[in-house]
Amino acid sequence: MPMYKVRPFHGPGAVVRVEQLPGCMYRVPSLHRAAGPPQEEVDPSLQALESRQEEILKRLYELKSAVDGLSKMIQTPDADLDVTNIIQSDDCSPLPTNGADLDLMLGKDYGALKDIVINANPSLPPLSLLVLHRLLCERYKILSAVHTHSSVKSVPENLLKCFGEQTKKQPRHEYQLGFTLIWKDVPKPQMKFSIQTMCPIEGEGNIARFLFSLFGQKYNAVTSTLIDSWVDTAIFQLKEGSSKERGAVLRSMNAALGKTPWLVGNELSVADVVAWCVLQQTGSTNAAPANVQKWMKSCENLAPFSSVMKLLK
């Protein structure tokens, strides 16, 4: 027996008319078209990406063609090229006899003498600065002076007279440059030429570079780089390095001096001054190879070097 009864919607023999079919949760577009073959719709973003890729590939191809054309016109030098031959062919002029424009290099200060002040420790005198002082005296009228700071108890007599005697006494304003050396307890040499405004230049190599620039000598980029390299090598390896490093530097110097009379080219440079003084300070002169020995004699034949050698005795 059924649980409940439902009344019929229509009686027997009646016609049922359905006005509207029941709806669904969502509609699905028809997969069939009325006419013609099926066509795929292209996403606009995908089409834009393909066009951009084609444009990039076209530009890359144009760049590759341009580089290939340049490579046929330009020959790239080898990174291991020996630049000694370049320097030998370069016309390096000797040190100017009239010096540089000090007003241009040090700044013009009316009514005041341009005075270079150097602090140095007498326990390790900076020989290269003394050599450069002698060279500068050949170019300029220099008022030289040596003083002792209170931080130093005693200074050897030869260091107190390292600049020699001022032969000609003139009024201060008639000199072109002042050069004052102060023996002071400092870890490394320090230099100023504008006492109130500038920070000190520290290190014997850096001061030597500055002093040598006062000669007004001009070098090309390759020569300047080699000079700086030899100065750094002399200070950091020949002077402060191990015995193995010193031996390697002496071999490099011997090879370079086998091609040119000076370390860089055919003229004296600050590299020769610094390297020669370091050899004197470290006592490596006796162990130097043949070309280095010959070069050292060439240095000592110059008056500024020979006068400094007297301080070592």
ABEGO torsion letter per residue (X at the ends): XBABBBBBABBBGBBBBBABBBBBABBBBBABBABEBBBBBBBAAAAAAAAAAAAAAAAAAAAAAAAAAAAAABBBBBAABBAAAAAAABBBBBBBAAEBBAAAAAEBBBGBBBBBBBBBBAABBBAAAAAAAAAAAAABBBBBBBBBBAABABBBAAAAAAAEBBABBBBAAABABBBBBBBBBBABBBBBABAAABBBBBEAAAAAAAAAAAAGBBBBAAAAAAAAAAAAAAAAAAAABBAAAAAAAAAAAAAAAAABABABEABBBAAAAAAAAAAAAAGAAAABBAAAAAAAAAAAABAAAAAAAAAAX
